[in-house]
């Protein structure tokens, strides 16, 4: 609150008046619940979601409070896309191989006798490698688009890619 900072002498008055040429006060997103339904489809498209976001995702996000405002909402959408929370429901036969493979990977890491941090890193590395393969394939091998769809900087995406190849 710059008004309070100026009044308490912690912010220069002359600088405040230069900055305050045009003031726009926007209430926090938690006070504008109707905006969430408008923003989720846009963020969904930006992070690489296909089609329209599932109504269950929109409803879940509309019911949440977002103290971090738009950035937090965008991150929540990106997280849902990245973790597959938005995929259309498939029948059990389609999901079984993935769940079995994941269960086997976790079971092998848990039984390996390795320290928790090392075992966890193995599981995370396997996930990251597969995730990067899929998102790159989806975006025709274009790292810039794959990184944007993943919600990470291109440089970070390349670092992850280099680490999973090693």
DSSP file (Angstrom, degrees, kcal/mol; ACC not computed):
  #  RESIDUE AA STRUCTURE BP1 BP2  ACC     N-H-->O    O-->H-N    N-H-->O    O-->H-N    TCO  KAPPA ALPHA  PHI   PSI    X-CA   Y-CA   Z-CA
    1    1 A X     >        0   0    0      0, 0.0     4,-1.9     0, 0.0     3,-0.2   0.000 360.0 360.0 360.0  99.0    0.0    0.0    0.0
    2    2 A X  H  >  +     0   0    0      1,-0.2     4,-2.7     2,-0.2     5,-0.2   0.821 360.0  62.0 -66.9 -31.7    2.0    3.0   -1.3
    3    3 A X  H  > S+     0   0    0      1,-0.2     4,-2.2     2,-0.2    -1,-0.2   0.940 108.8  42.7 -57.6 -45.7   -0.3    5.5    0.3
    4    4 A X  H  > S+     0   0    0     -3,-0.2     4,-2.0     2,-0.2    -2,-0.2   0.888 112.0  53.9 -67.8 -39.4    0.5    4.1    3.7
    5    5 A X  H  <>S+     0   0    0     -4,-1.9     5,-2.6     2,-0.2     6,-1.0   0.891 110.3  47.0 -63.6 -39.5    4.2    3.9    2.9
    6    6 A X  H ><5S+     0   0    0     -4,-2.7     3,-1.4     4,-0.2    -1,-0.2   0.928 111.1  51.6 -65.6 -45.0    4.3    7.6    1.9
    7    7 A X  H 3<5S+     0   0    0     -4,-2.2    -2,-0.2     1,-0.3    -1,-0.2   0.833 112.1  46.5 -61.6 -32.4    2.4    8.6    5.0
    8    8 A X  T 3<5S-     0   0    0     -4,-2.0    -1,-0.3    -5,-0.1    -2,-0.2   0.397 116.2-115.0 -92.2   3.1    4.9    6.7    7.2
    9    9 A X  T < 5S+     0   0    0     -3,-1.4    -3,-0.2    -4,-0.2    -2,-0.1   0.662  85.5 113.6  77.9  16.8    7.9    8.1    5.3
   10   10 A X  S   <S+     0   0    0     -5,-2.6     2,-0.4    -6,-0.2    -4,-0.2   0.471  73.8  47.2 -98.5  -3.0    9.2    4.9    3.8
   11   11 A X  S    S-     0   0    0     -6,-1.0    -2,-0.2    -5,-0.1     2,-0.1  -1.000  94.5-104.7-139.0 136.8    8.5    5.8    0.2
   12   12 A X     >  -     0   0    0     -2,-0.4     4,-2.1     1,-0.1     5,-0.1  -0.381  20.5-147.0 -66.0 129.8    9.3    9.1   -1.5
   13   13 A X  H  > S+     0   0    0      1,-0.2     4,-2.1     2,-0.2     5,-0.2   0.905  97.4  51.4 -62.1 -45.2    6.3   11.4   -2.0
   14   14 A X  H  > S+     0   0    0      1,-0.2     4,-1.4     2,-0.2    -1,-0.2   0.884 111.2  47.7 -64.2 -37.9    7.6   12.9   -5.3
   15   15 A X  H  > S+     0   0    0      2,-0.2     4,-2.2     1,-0.2    -1,-0.2   0.894 108.5  55.5 -68.5 -39.1    8.2    9.4   -6.7
   16   16 A X  H  X S+     0   0    0     -4,-2.1     4,-1.9     1,-0.2    -2,-0.2   0.922 107.4  48.9 -58.5 -44.8    4.8    8.3   -5.6
   17   17 A X  H  < S+     0   0    0     -4,-2.1    -1,-0.2     1,-0.2    -2,-0.2   0.815 109.4  52.5 -69.7 -29.0    3.1   11.2   -7.5
   18   18 A X  H >< S+     0   0    0     -4,-1.4     3,-0.6    -5,-0.2    -1,-0.2   0.894 114.7  42.2 -68.7 -39.2    5.1   10.4  -10.6
   19   19 A X  H >< S+     0   0    0     -4,-2.2     3,-0.6     1,-0.2    -2,-0.2   0.770 103.9  67.3 -76.9 -26.3    3.9    6.8  -10.5
   20   20 A X  T 3<  +     0   0    0     -4,-1.9     3,-0.3     1,-0.2    -1,-0.2   0.060  61.1 115.0 -88.2  26.9    0.3    7.6   -9.6
   21   21 A X  T <  S+     0   0    0     -3,-0.6     2,-0.5     1,-0.3    -1,-0.2   0.941  91.3  16.9 -60.6 -46.9   -0.5    9.2  -12.9
   22   22 A X  S <  S-     0   0    0     -3,-0.6     2,-0.5     2,-0.0    -1,-0.3  -0.925  79.3-167.5-130.3 108.4   -3.0    6.5  -13.7
   23   23 A X        -     0   0    0     -2,-0.5     2,-0.5    -3,-0.3    -3,-0.1  -0.808   5.2-175.4 -99.9 132.6   -4.2    4.3  -10.8
   24   24 A X        -     0   0    0     -2,-0.5     2,-0.7     2,-0.0    -2,-0.0  -0.984   6.9-163.2-125.3 120.3   -6.0    1.2  -11.4
   25   25 A X        -     0   0    0     -2,-0.5     2,-0.5     0, 0.0    -2,-0.0  -0.913   9.1-174.4-106.8 118.7   -7.3   -0.7   -8.3
   26   26 A X        -     0   0    0     -2,-0.7     3,-0.1     0, 0.0    -2,-0.0  -0.944  23.3-126.3-114.3 123.6   -8.2   -4.3   -9.1
   27   27 A X        -     0   0    0     -2,-0.5     5,-0.1     1,-0.1     0, 0.0  -0.300  41.7 -88.2 -64.5 154.1   -9.8   -6.4   -6.4
   28   28 A X    >   -     0   0    0      1,-0.1     3,-1.9     3,-0.1     4,-0.3  -0.217  35.6-111.2 -62.0 154.9   -8.1   -9.7   -5.8
   29   29 A X  G >  S+     0   0    0     37,-0.3     3,-1.9     1,-0.3     6,-0.2   0.821 115.7  65.7 -57.4 -34.3   -9.2  -12.7   -7.8
   30   30 A X  G 3  S+     0   0    0     36,-0.4     3,-0.3     1,-0.3    -1,-0.3   0.748 102.7  49.1 -62.9 -21.0  -10.8  -14.4   -4.8
   31   31 A X  G <  S+     0   0    0     -3,-1.9    -1,-0.3     1,-0.2    -2,-0.2   0.418 107.5  56.6 -94.6   0.3  -13.3  -11.5   -4.8
   32   32 A X    X>  +     0   0    0     -3,-1.9     3,-2.2    -4,-0.3     4,-0.6  -0.462  62.0 161.0-126.5  58.8  -14.0  -11.9   -8.6
   33   33 A X  H >>  +     0   0    0     -3,-0.3     3,-1.1     1,-0.3     4,-0.7   0.806  69.8  62.5 -54.6 -35.7  -15.1  -15.5   -8.7
   34   34 A X  H 3> S+     0   0    0      1,-0.2     4,-0.6     2,-0.2    -1,-0.3   0.747  93.8  64.6 -63.3 -23.0  -16.8  -15.1  -12.1
   35   35 A X  H <> S+     0   0    0     -3,-2.2     4,-2.2     1,-0.2     3,-0.4   0.785  88.7  67.4 -71.7 -26.4  -13.5  -14.2  -13.7
   36   36 A X  H <X S+     0   0    0     -3,-1.1     4,-2.6    -4,-0.6    -1,-0.2   0.925  97.2  52.4 -61.0 -44.4  -12.0  -17.7  -13.0
   37   37 A X  H  X S+     0   0    0     -4,-0.7     4,-0.5     1,-0.2    -1,-0.2   0.792 113.4  45.4 -62.4 -27.2  -14.4  -19.3  -15.5
   38   38 A X  H  X S+     0   0    0     -4,-0.6     4,-0.6    -3,-0.4    -1,-0.2   0.815 116.3  44.1 -83.0 -32.4  -13.3  -16.8  -18.1
   39   39 A X  H  X S+     0   0    0     -4,-2.2     4,-2.5     2,-0.1     5,-0.3   0.840  98.6  68.6 -84.2 -34.7   -9.6  -17.2  -17.4
   40   40 A X  H  X S+     0   0    0     -4,-2.6     4,-3.0     1,-0.2     5,-0.2   0.910  98.3  50.6 -56.8 -47.4   -9.2  -20.9  -17.1
   41   41 A X  H  X S+     0   0    0     -4,-0.5     4,-2.0     1,-0.2    -1,-0.2   0.895 112.0  48.5 -59.5 -37.1   -9.9  -21.7  -20.8
   42   42 A X  H  X S+     0   0    0     -4,-0.6     4,-2.2    -3,-0.3    -2,-0.2   0.942 114.9  43.4 -66.4 -47.0   -7.3  -19.1  -21.8
   43   43 A X  H  X S+     0   0    0     -4,-2.5     4,-2.1     2,-0.2     6,-0.2   0.882 110.7  57.1 -64.9 -37.8   -4.6  -20.5  -19.4
   44   44 A X  H  <>S+     0   0    0     -4,-3.0     5,-2.9    -5,-0.3    -1,-0.2   0.913 109.6  44.8 -58.7 -44.5   -5.6  -24.0  -20.4
   45   45 A X  H ><5S+     0   0    0     -4,-2.0     3,-1.2    -5,-0.2    -1,-0.2   0.908 110.8  54.5 -66.2 -42.7   -4.8  -23.2  -24.0
   46   46 A X  H 3<5S+     0   0    0     -4,-2.2    -2,-0.2     1,-0.3    -1,-0.2   0.858 108.4  48.0 -60.6 -37.8   -1.6  -21.4  -23.1
   47   47 A X  T 3<5S-     0   0    0     -4,-2.1    -1,-0.3    -5,-0.1    -2,-0.2   0.344 126.3 -94.4 -91.9   7.7   -0.1  -24.3  -21.2
   48   48 A X  T < 5 +     0   0    0     -3,-1.2    -3,-0.2     1,-0.3     2,-0.1   0.629  66.7 156.7  96.9  13.8   -0.9  -26.8  -24.0
   49   49 A X      < -     0   0    0     -5,-2.9     2,-0.4    -6,-0.2    -1,-0.3  -0.478  39.2-127.1 -69.6 144.3   -4.3  -28.3  -23.0
   50   50 A X        -     0   0    0     -2,-0.1     2,-0.2     2,-0.1    -1,-0.1  -0.779  65.1 -19.4 -98.0 137.3   -6.2  -29.7  -25.9
   51   51 A X  S    S-     0   0    0     -2,-0.4     2,-0.3    -6,-0.0    -2,-0.1  -0.453 113.7 -24.8  73.6-142.5   -9.8  -28.6  -26.6
   52   52 A X  S    S-     0   0    0     -2,-0.2    -2,-0.1     1,-0.1     3,-0.1  -0.780  75.0 -97.0-105.4 152.4  -11.7  -27.0  -23.8
   53   53 A X        -     0   0    0     -2,-0.3   -12,-0.1     1,-0.1    -1,-0.1  -0.393  48.5 -98.7 -66.6 143.8  -10.9  -27.5  -20.1
   54   54 A X    >>  -     0   0    0     32,-0.2     4,-2.0     1,-0.1     3,-0.7  -0.334  26.6-123.9 -61.0 141.5  -13.1  -30.2  -18.4
   55   55 A X  H 3> S+     0   0    0      1,-0.2     4,-2.7     2,-0.2     5,-0.2   0.830 111.0  59.7 -56.4 -32.8  -16.0  -28.7  -16.5
   56   56 A X  H 3> S+     0   0    0      2,-0.2     4,-2.3     1,-0.2    -1,-0.2   0.892 105.7  48.0 -64.3 -38.2  -14.8  -30.5  -13.3
   57   57 A X  H <> S+     0   0    0     -3,-0.7     4,-2.5     2,-0.2     5,-0.2   0.933 112.5  48.0 -66.1 -46.2  -11.5  -28.6  -13.5
   58   58 A X  H  X S+     0   0    0     -4,-2.0     4,-2.5     1,-0.2    -2,-0.2   0.918 113.2  48.3 -60.9 -43.7  -13.2  -25.3  -14.0
   59   59 A X  H  X S+     0   0    0     -4,-2.7     4,-1.6     2,-0.2    -1,-0.2   0.907 111.3  50.0 -64.0 -42.2  -15.6  -25.9  -11.1
   60   60 A X  H  X S+     0   0    0     -4,-2.3     4,-0.6     1,-0.2    -2,-0.2   0.913 114.5  43.9 -63.4 -42.4  -12.7  -27.0   -8.8
   61   61 A X  H >< S+     0   0    0     -4,-2.5     3,-0.7     1,-0.2    -2,-0.2   0.856 110.0  55.5 -72.0 -34.4  -10.7  -23.9   -9.6
   62   62 A X  H 3< S+     0   0    0     -4,-2.5    -1,-0.2     1,-0.2    -2,-0.2   0.818 107.1  51.3 -66.2 -29.4  -13.7  -21.6   -9.3
   63   63 A X  H 3< S+     0   0    0     -4,-1.6    -1,-0.2    -5,-0.2    -2,-0.2   0.639  96.9  89.3 -81.7 -14.0  -14.3  -22.9   -5.8
   64   64 A X  S << S-     0   0    0     -3,-0.7     2,-0.4    -4,-0.6    -3,-0.0  -0.434  75.7-125.6 -84.9 157.6  -10.7  -22.3   -4.7
   65   65 A X        -     0   0    0     -2,-0.1     2,-0.6   -34,-0.0     3,-0.1  -0.862  18.3-156.3 -99.1 136.6   -9.3  -19.1   -3.2
   66   66 A X    >   +     0   0    0     -2,-0.4     3,-1.6     1,-0.2   -36,-0.4  -0.773  21.3 169.9-118.9  86.9   -6.3  -17.7   -5.0
   67   67 A X  T 3  S+     0   0    0     -2,-0.6    -1,-0.2     1,-0.3   -38,-0.1   0.813  85.4  54.2 -63.9 -27.4   -4.2  -15.5   -2.7
   68   68 A X  T >> S-     0   0    0      1,-0.3     3,-0.7    -3,-0.1     4,-0.7   0.416  99.3-155.7 -85.5   2.2   -1.5  -15.4   -5.4
   69   69 A X  H <>  -     0   0    0     -3,-1.6     4,-2.2     1,-0.2     3,-0.3  -0.260  58.9  -5.0  60.8-139.8   -4.1  -14.2   -7.9
   70   70 A X  H 3> S+     0   0    0      1,-0.2     4,-3.0     2,-0.2     5,-0.2   0.858 133.1  53.6 -61.0 -40.5   -3.6  -14.8  -11.7
   71   71 A X  H <> S+     0   0    0     -3,-0.7     4,-2.4     1,-0.2    -1,-0.2   0.915 110.9  47.2 -62.0 -41.3   -0.2  -16.3  -11.4
   72   72 A X  H  X S+     0   0    0     -4,-0.7     4,-2.1    -3,-0.3    -1,-0.2   0.897 112.4  49.7 -66.9 -39.7   -1.4  -18.9   -8.9
   73   73 A X  H  X S+     0   0    0     -4,-2.2     4,-2.1     2,-0.2    -2,-0.2   0.933 111.5  48.6 -63.4 -45.7   -4.5  -19.6  -11.1
   74   74 A X  H  X S+     0   0    0     -4,-3.0     4,-2.7     1,-0.2    -2,-0.2   0.913 111.6  49.9 -61.3 -42.7   -2.3  -20.1  -14.2
   75   75 A X  H  X S+     0   0    0     -4,-2.4     4,-2.6    -5,-0.2    -1,-0.2   0.870 108.1  53.3 -64.1 -36.5    0.1  -22.4  -12.2
   76   76 A X  H  X S+     0   0    0     -4,-2.1     4,-2.0     2,-0.2    -1,-0.2   0.902 111.3  46.0 -65.1 -40.3   -2.9  -24.4  -11.0
   77   77 A X  H  X S+     0   0    0     -4,-2.1     4,-2.3     2,-0.2    -2,-0.2   0.929 113.4  49.2 -66.6 -45.4   -4.0  -24.9  -14.6
   78   78 A X  H  X S+     0   0    0     -4,-2.7     4,-2.9     1,-0.2    -2,-0.2   0.900 110.9  50.6 -60.8 -41.2   -0.5  -25.8  -15.7
   79   79 A X  H  X S+     0   0    0     -4,-2.6     4,-2.5     2,-0.2     6,-0.3   0.909 109.4  50.5 -63.8 -42.5   -0.1  -28.3  -12.9
   80   80 A X  H  X>S+     0   0    0     -4,-2.0     5,-2.0     2,-0.2     6,-0.8   0.907 113.8  44.8 -63.0 -41.6   -3.4  -29.9  -13.8
   81   81 A X  H ><5S+     0   0    0     -4,-2.3     3,-0.8     3,-0.2    -2,-0.2   0.937 114.5  48.6 -66.9 -45.9   -2.4  -30.3  -17.4
   82   82 A X  H 3<5S+     0   0    0     -4,-2.9    -2,-0.2     1,-0.2    -1,-0.2   0.867 115.3  43.7 -63.5 -37.3    1.1  -31.5  -16.5
   83   83 A X  H 3<5S-     0   0    0     -4,-2.5    -1,-0.2    -5,-0.2    -2,-0.2   0.477 113.1-115.2 -89.8  -1.7   -0.2  -34.1  -14.0
   84   84 A X  T X<5S+     0   0    0     -3,-0.8     3,-1.1    -4,-0.6    -3,-0.2   0.683  71.1 137.5  80.4  16.6   -3.0  -35.3  -16.3
   85   85 A X  T 3 <S+     0   0    0     -5,-2.0    -4,-0.2    -6,-0.3    -5,-0.1   0.578  73.5  51.1 -69.3  -7.4   -5.8  -34.1  -14.0
   86   86 A X  T 3  S+     0   0    0     -6,-0.8    -1,-0.2    -5,-0.1   -32,-0.2   0.413  77.8 122.1-111.8  -0.3   -7.6  -32.9  -17.1
   87   87 A X  S <  S-     0   0    0     -3,-1.1     3,-0.1     1,-0.1    -6,-0.0  -0.340  72.0-103.1 -65.7 143.3   -7.5  -35.9  -19.4
   88   88 A X        -     0   0    0      1,-0.1     2,-0.3    -2,-0.0    -1,-0.1  -0.345  49.1 -91.1 -61.4 149.3  -10.8  -37.2  -20.6
   89   89 A X        -     0   0    0     -3,-0.1     2,-0.2     1,-0.0    -1,-0.1  -0.459  47.6-164.6 -67.2 126.8  -11.8  -40.3  -18.7
   90   90 A X        -     0   0    0     -2,-0.3     2,-0.1     1,-0.1    -1,-0.0  -0.659  27.5 -94.1-104.3 164.7  -10.6  -43.5  -20.4
   91   91 A X    >>  -     0   0    0     -2,-0.2     4,-1.3     1,-0.1     3,-1.1  -0.351  41.4-102.0 -76.3 166.0  -11.8  -47.0  -19.8
   92   92 A X  H 3> S+     0   0    0      1,-0.3     4,-1.9     2,-0.2    -1,-0.1   0.802 118.8  60.4 -60.6 -31.9   -9.9  -49.2  -17.4
   93   93 A X  H 3> S+     0   0    0      1,-0.2     4,-0.6     2,-0.2    -1,-0.3   0.836 104.2  50.5 -67.7 -30.3   -8.2  -51.1  -20.1
   94   94 A X  H <4 S+     0   0    0     -3,-1.1     4,-0.4     1,-0.2    -1,-0.2   0.849 115.0  42.8 -72.2 -34.1   -6.5  -47.9  -21.4
   95   95 A X  H  X S+     0   0    0     -4,-1.3     4,-2.4     1,-0.2     5,-0.3   0.758  94.0  80.5 -85.1 -25.3   -5.3  -46.9  -18.0
   96   96 A X  H  X S+     0   0    0     -4,-1.9     4,-2.9     1,-0.2     5,-0.2   0.875  89.7  49.7 -55.7 -47.9   -4.0  -50.3  -16.7
   97   97 A X  H  X S+     0   0    0     -4,-0.6     4,-2.6     1,-0.2    -1,-0.2   0.918 113.9  46.0 -60.9 -41.7   -0.6  -50.4  -18.5
   98   98 A X  H  > S+     0   0    0     -4,-0.4     4,-2.6    -3,-0.2    -1,-0.2   0.939 115.4  45.7 -65.2 -46.7    0.3  -46.9  -17.3
   99   99 A X  H  X S+     0   0    0     -4,-2.4     4,-2.8     2,-0.2    -2,-0.2   0.898 113.8  49.8 -63.5 -40.2   -0.8  -47.5  -13.7
  100  100 A X  H  X S+     0   0    0     -4,-2.9     4,-2.7    -5,-0.3    -2,-0.2   0.932 111.8  47.5 -64.1 -45.6    1.0  -50.9  -13.7
  101  101 A X  H  X S+     0   0    0     -4,-2.6     4,-2.4    -5,-0.2    -2,-0.2   0.925 114.0  47.5 -62.1 -44.2    4.2  -49.5  -15.0
  102  102 A X  H  X S+     0   0    0     -4,-2.6     4,-2.6     2,-0.2     5,-0.2   0.926 112.1  49.5 -62.9 -45.1    4.1  -46.6  -12.5
  103  103 A X  H  X S+     0   0    0     -4,-2.8     4,-2.8     1,-0.2    -2,-0.2   0.907 111.6  49.3 -60.7 -42.1    3.3  -49.0   -9.7
  104  104 A X  H  X S+     0   0    0     -4,-2.7     4,-2.7     2,-0.2    -1,-0.2   0.904 110.9  50.1 -64.4 -41.2    6.2  -51.3  -10.7
  105  105 A X  H  X S+     0   0    0     -4,-2.4     4,-2.2     2,-0.2    -2,-0.2   0.930 114.2  43.9 -62.9 -46.2    8.6  -48.3  -10.9
  106  106 A X  H  X S+     0   0    0     -4,-2.6     4,-2.6     2,-0.2    -2,-0.2   0.918 113.9  50.8 -65.8 -43.3    7.6  -47.1   -7.4
  107  107 A X  H  X S+     0   0    0     -4,-2.8     4,-2.3    -5,-0.2    -2,-0.2   0.921 110.5  49.0 -60.6 -44.6    7.7  -50.6   -6.0
  108  108 A X  H  X S+     0   0    0     -4,-2.7     4,-0.7     1,-0.2    -1,-0.2   0.907 113.0  47.3 -63.3 -41.7   11.2  -51.2   -7.4
  109  109 A X  H  < S+     0   0    0     -4,-2.2     3,-0.5     1,-0.2     5,-0.4   0.899 112.8  49.2 -66.4 -39.6   12.5  -47.8   -6.0
  110  110 A X  H >< S+     0   0    0     -4,-2.6     3,-0.5     1,-0.2    -2,-0.2   0.869 115.4  43.0 -68.0 -36.2   10.9  -48.6   -2.6
  111  111 A X  H 3< S+     0   0    0     -4,-2.3    -1,-0.2     1,-0.2    -2,-0.2   0.499  89.3  91.6 -86.8  -4.1   12.4  -52.1   -2.4
  112  112 A X  T 3< S-     0   0    0     -4,-0.7    -1,-0.2    -3,-0.5    -2,-0.1   0.701  90.1-129.1 -67.7 -19.3   15.8  -51.0   -3.7
  113  113 A X    <   +     0   0    0     -3,-0.5    -1,-0.1    -4,-0.3     2,-0.1   0.518  61.9 138.7  81.4   3.7   17.2  -50.3   -0.2
  114  114 A X        -     0   0    0     -5,-0.4    -1,-0.3     1,-0.1    -2,-0.1  -0.403  65.1 -88.1 -75.8 156.9   18.4  -46.9   -1.4
  115  115 A X     >  -     0   0    0      1,-0.1     4,-2.6    -3,-0.1     3,-0.4  -0.296  43.8-107.2 -59.5 153.4   18.0  -43.8    0.9
  116  116 A X  H  > S+     0   0    0      1,-0.2     4,-3.0     2,-0.2     5,-0.3   0.889 117.7  52.0 -51.9 -47.2   14.6  -42.1    0.5
  117  117 A X  H  > S+     0   0    0      1,-0.2     4,-2.0     2,-0.2    -1,-0.2   0.887 112.5  45.3 -61.6 -39.4   16.0  -39.1   -1.4
  118  118 A X  H  > S+     0   0    0     -3,-0.4     4,-1.9     2,-0.2    -1,-0.2   0.927 114.4  47.5 -70.7 -45.2   17.8  -41.3   -3.9
  119  119 A X  H  X S+     0   0    0     -4,-2.6     4,-1.7     1,-0.2    -2,-0.2   0.915 113.0  49.4 -61.7 -43.2   14.8  -43.6   -4.5
  120  120 A X  H  X S+     0   0    0     -4,-3.0     4,-2.7    -5,-0.3     5,-0.2   0.914 107.9  54.2 -61.5 -43.1   12.5  -40.6   -4.9
  121  121 A X  H  X S+     0   0    0     -4,-2.0     4,-2.9    -5,-0.3    -1,-0.2   0.875 105.3  53.9 -60.2 -38.0   14.9  -39.0   -7.3
  122  122 A X  H  X S+     0   0    0     -4,-1.9     4,-2.0     2,-0.2    -1,-0.2   0.920 111.2  44.9 -62.6 -43.6   14.9  -42.1   -9.5
  123  123 A X  H  X S+     0   0    0     -4,-1.7     4,-2.3     2,-0.2    -2,-0.2   0.930 115.1  47.4 -66.2 -45.1   11.0  -42.0   -9.7
  124  124 A X  H  X S+     0   0    0     -4,-2.7     4,-3.0     1,-0.2     5,-0.2   0.907 110.4  52.7 -63.5 -42.0   11.0  -38.3  -10.4
  125  125 A X  H  X S+     0   0    0     -4,-2.9     4,-2.6    -5,-0.2    -1,-0.2   0.911 109.1  49.3 -60.2 -42.7   13.7  -38.7  -13.1
  126  126 A X  H  X S+     0   0    0     -4,-2.0     4,-2.1     2,-0.2    -1,-0.2   0.915 112.7  47.8 -63.1 -42.4   11.7  -41.4  -14.8
  127  127 A X  H  X S+     0   0    0     -4,-2.3     4,-3.0     2,-0.2    -2,-0.2   0.950 112.4  48.6 -62.0 -48.6    8.6  -39.2  -14.7
  128  128 A X  H  X S+     0   0    0     -4,-3.0     4,-2.8     1,-0.2     5,-0.2   0.903 110.5  51.4 -60.3 -42.2   10.4  -36.1  -16.0
  129  129 A X  H  X S+     0   0    0     -4,-2.6     4,-2.1    -5,-0.2    -1,-0.2   0.942 114.2  42.5 -61.2 -47.7   12.0  -38.1  -18.9
  130  130 A X  H  X S+     0   0    0     -4,-2.1     4,-2.4     2,-0.2    -2,-0.2   0.907 113.7  52.5 -66.0 -41.5    8.7  -39.5  -20.0
  131  131 A X  H  X S+     0   0    0     -4,-3.0     4,-2.8     1,-0.2     5,-0.3   0.938 110.1  47.9 -58.9 -48.0    6.9  -36.2  -19.6
  132  132 A X  H  X S+     0   0    0     -4,-2.8     4,-2.3     1,-0.2     5,-0.3   0.897 110.6  52.0 -62.5 -40.9    9.5  -34.4  -21.7
  133  133 A X  H  X S+     0   0    0     -4,-2.1     4,-2.3    -5,-0.2    -1,-0.2   0.937 113.1  44.6 -58.8 -46.8    9.3  -37.1  -24.4
  134  134 A X  H  X S+     0   0    0     -4,-2.4     4,-2.5     2,-0.2    -2,-0.2   0.931 114.4  46.3 -66.5 -46.8    5.5  -36.7  -24.6
  135  135 A X  H  X S+     0   0    0     -4,-2.8     4,-1.3     1,-0.2    -1,-0.2   0.869 113.7  49.6 -68.5 -34.7    5.4  -32.9  -24.6
  136  136 A X  H  <>S+     0   0    0     -4,-2.3     5,-3.5    -5,-0.3     6,-0.4   0.920 111.9  48.4 -66.3 -43.1    8.2  -32.7  -27.2
  137  137 A X  H ><5S+     0   0    0     -4,-2.3     3,-1.5    -5,-0.3    -2,-0.2   0.919 109.2  53.3 -60.8 -43.4    6.3  -35.2  -29.4
  138  138 A X  H 3<5S+     0   0    0     -4,-2.5    -1,-0.2     1,-0.3    -2,-0.2   0.811 113.3  43.6 -62.2 -31.1    3.1  -33.3  -29.0
  139  139 A X  T ><5S-     0   0    0     -4,-1.3     3,-1.9    -3,-0.2    -1,-0.3   0.013 118.4-105.8-108.3  27.3    4.8  -30.1  -30.1
  140  140 A X  T < 5S-     0   0    0     -3,-1.5    -3,-0.2     1,-0.3    -2,-0.1   0.750  71.6 -61.2  62.2  26.9    6.7  -31.6  -33.1
  141  141 A X  T 3 <S+     0   0    0     -5,-3.5     2,-0.9     1,-0.2    -1,-0.3   0.516  94.6 143.1  79.9   4.1   10.1  -31.5  -31.3
  142  142 A X    <>  -     0   0    0     -3,-1.9     4,-2.4    -6,-0.4    -1,-0.2  -0.701  36.0-162.9 -83.8 108.7   10.0  -27.7  -30.9
  143  143 A X  H  > S+     0   0    0     -2,-0.9     4,-3.0     1,-0.2     5,-0.2   0.875  84.8  56.2 -61.7 -41.2   11.6  -27.0  -27.5
  144  144 A X  H  > S+     0   0    0      1,-0.2     4,-2.1     2,-0.2    -1,-0.2   0.926 112.7  41.0 -59.3 -46.4   10.3  -23.4  -27.3
  145  145 A X  H  > S+     0   0    0      2,-0.2     4,-2.4     1,-0.2    -1,-0.2   0.891 115.2  51.3 -69.7 -38.6    6.6  -24.6  -27.7
  146  146 A X  H  X S+     0   0    0     -4,-2.4     4,-1.5     2,-0.2    -2,-0.2   0.905 111.0  48.5 -64.5 -41.2    7.1  -27.6  -25.5
  147  147 A X  H  X>S+     0   0    0     -4,-3.0     5,-2.2     2,-0.2     4,-0.9   0.924 111.5  49.3 -64.7 -44.2    8.6  -25.5  -22.7
  148  148 A X  H ><5S+     0   0    0     -4,-2.1     3,-0.7    -5,-0.2    -2,-0.2   0.911 111.1  49.6 -61.9 -41.9    5.8  -22.9  -23.0
  149  149 A X  H 3<5S+     0   0    0     -4,-2.4    -1,-0.2     1,-0.2    -2,-0.2   0.806 110.2  52.0 -66.6 -28.1    3.2  -25.7  -22.8
  150  150 A X  H 3<5S-     0   0    0     -4,-1.5    -1,-0.2     2,-0.2    -2,-0.2   0.606 112.3-120.7 -83.2 -12.5    5.0  -27.2  -19.8
  151  151 A X  T <<5S+     0   0    0     -4,-0.9     2,-0.3    -3,-0.7    -3,-0.2   0.760  75.6 110.0  78.9  24.5    4.9  -23.8  -18.0
  152  152 A X  S   <S-     0   0    0     -5,-2.2    -1,-0.3    -6,-0.1    -2,-0.2  -0.898  75.6 -93.2-128.0 160.1    8.7  -23.6  -17.7
  153  153 A X     >  -     0   0    0     -2,-0.3     4,-2.5     1,-0.1     5,-0.2  -0.378  35.6-117.8 -67.9 149.8   11.3  -21.4  -19.3
  154  154 A X  H  > S+     0   0    0      1,-0.2     4,-2.4     2,-0.2     5,-0.2   0.886 115.3  52.8 -55.9 -42.1   13.0  -22.8  -22.4
  155  155 A X  H  > S+     0   0    0      2,-0.2     4,-2.1     1,-0.2    -1,-0.2   0.909 109.9  47.1 -63.0 -43.1   16.4  -22.9  -20.6
  156  156 A X  H  > S+     0   0    0      2,-0.2     4,-2.6     1,-0.2    -1,-0.2   0.902 110.5  53.3 -65.0 -40.4   15.0  -24.8  -17.7
  157  157 A X  H  X S+     0   0    0     -4,-2.5     4,-2.3     1,-0.2    -2,-0.2   0.916 109.2  48.8 -59.3 -44.2   13.3  -27.2  -20.1
  158  158 A X  H  X S+     0   0    0     -4,-2.4     4,-2.5     2,-0.2    -1,-0.2   0.875 109.7  52.1 -65.5 -37.7   16.7  -27.8  -21.9
  159  159 A X  H  X S+     0   0    0     -4,-2.1     4,-2.5     2,-0.2    -2,-0.2   0.928 110.5  47.9 -63.3 -44.6   18.4  -28.4  -18.5
  160  160 A X  H  X S+     0   0    0     -4,-2.6     4,-2.4     1,-0.2    -2,-0.2   0.919 112.1  50.3 -60.0 -43.1   15.8  -31.0  -17.6
  161  161 A X  H  X S+     0   0    0     -4,-2.3     4,-1.3     1,-0.2    -2,-0.2   0.912 111.5  47.1 -63.1 -43.4   16.2  -32.6  -21.0
  162  162 A X  H  X S+     0   0    0     -4,-2.5     4,-1.1     1,-0.2    -1,-0.2   0.889 112.6  50.4 -65.9 -38.9   20.0  -32.8  -20.7
  163  163 A X  H  < S+     0   0    0     -4,-2.5     3,-0.2     1,-0.2    -2,-0.2   0.880 109.8  49.3 -68.4 -37.9   19.7  -34.2  -17.1
  164  164 A X  H  < S+     0   0    0     -4,-2.4    -1,-0.2     1,-0.2    -2,-0.2   0.741 107.7  55.4 -75.7 -21.1   17.3  -36.9  -18.1
  165  165 A X  H  <        0   0    0     -4,-1.3    -1,-0.2     1,-0.2    -2,-0.2   0.787 360.0 360.0 -77.0 -27.6   19.5  -38.0  -21.1
  166  166 A X     <        0   0    0     -4,-1.1    -1,-0.2    -3,-0.2    -2,-0.2   0.489 360.0 360.0 -71.2 360.0   22.5  -38.5  -18.8
